[in-house]
């Protein structure tokens, strides 16, 4: 048997995992935003330095380029992170001033171009601008490259990310507490239902009237239906066992007081008949339990030919019917496929035949008939016996009801037939008239004939 699990714990685990997953995505997006923000701020300062240096490039009287690098151009790049700043200026003839080995970008234009590189074993951020200095006669192009290490921007990114992570962590903690309370509140009706059931007396099979959510109402309705059926079955079983024990005691007492061997044998025979009757009732009670079990396994039904099954079951009863004075026969030849459990469907047919044998009377005819009709298959068991008055037809369809008090049997046959038919999606009709026979018709949905499974 599978180990029980906690619905509360499962809900909390899955909801918390979903919350953590969302938080992780939020952290990743926050890191990207923090990185872009830090880079954008640092690039603006870097651009200011490039423009400040470019403004100080002039043409000397001999036509050469000269640069007076202003201190403020480099001072604006200093930070608490102690980033180091590098620059270089190149003219048409090549390097003019600065760090000659500092990487630059070929093909830079009048707009500042940014790039990441490494210098002296450290990561740096480069800004490159290409301009021209006018000599009054011509323009001399030059390139300004400014770079700084990335310590400050990395620290800024980490700071922004850390603050966002702290806020998200607090949010997760608060949301987790809310989830814990919300799940507990949502499951509270189930706990009340559990307590209400556990406080019941062992013999209390009355319906549960505890208010529950609509998602659980179906379960409560099923439990109530089960307890109603169980109560009815237990009451009938108590009634049956009381009657059976009384009959056995009576027959055994008669056997003890019998004055002749014939009287003793008659009493013993009556006791034996009571035992056989008890066995039959118990067998039908077990069959009712089997029907309830099959109801939860509808997908396990196979497609069988009702004609073959009915013919086979009828043949099994021919000898017994003849001994009871009943002329039992079968009519049907066309395939009649239905989706059902072969054992239960066979019991349905057997119950109808036994019902005819028990009640039709000596000299009656009983016929088992199977006829396909459109989308349905019709099974009919009819006899020409004494029948029942119209007022008793509805009564005999109830569990443990036998109509007239002198009628033999357990009073379960037709009830079992109706439950089995309903299990297979069918319906049962009963027709009878006093002195004109008794007929039970079972109509079942027809299945595809190419799906018939051999039994």
Secondary structure by P-SEA (a helix, b strand, c coil): ccbbbbaaaaaaaaaaaaaaaaaaaaaaaaaaaaaaaaaaaaaaaaaaaaaaaaaaccccccbbbbbbccaaaaaaaccccbbbbbbbbbcccccccccccccccccccccbbbbbbccccccbbbbbbbbccccccbbbbbbbbbbbccaaaaaaaaaaaaaaaaaaaaaaaaaaaaaaaaaaaaaaaaaaaaaaaaaccccccccccccccccaaaaaaaaaaaaaaaaaaaaaaaaaaaaaaaaaaaaaaaaaacccaaaaaaaaaaaaaaaaaaaaaaaaaaaaaaaaaaccccccbbbbcaaaaaaaaaaaaaaaaaaaccccccccccbbbbbccaaaaaaaaaaaaaaaaacccccbbbbbbbbbcccbbbbbbbbcccccccccccccccccccccccccccccaaaaaaaaaaaacbbbbbbbccccbbbbbbbbbbccccccccc
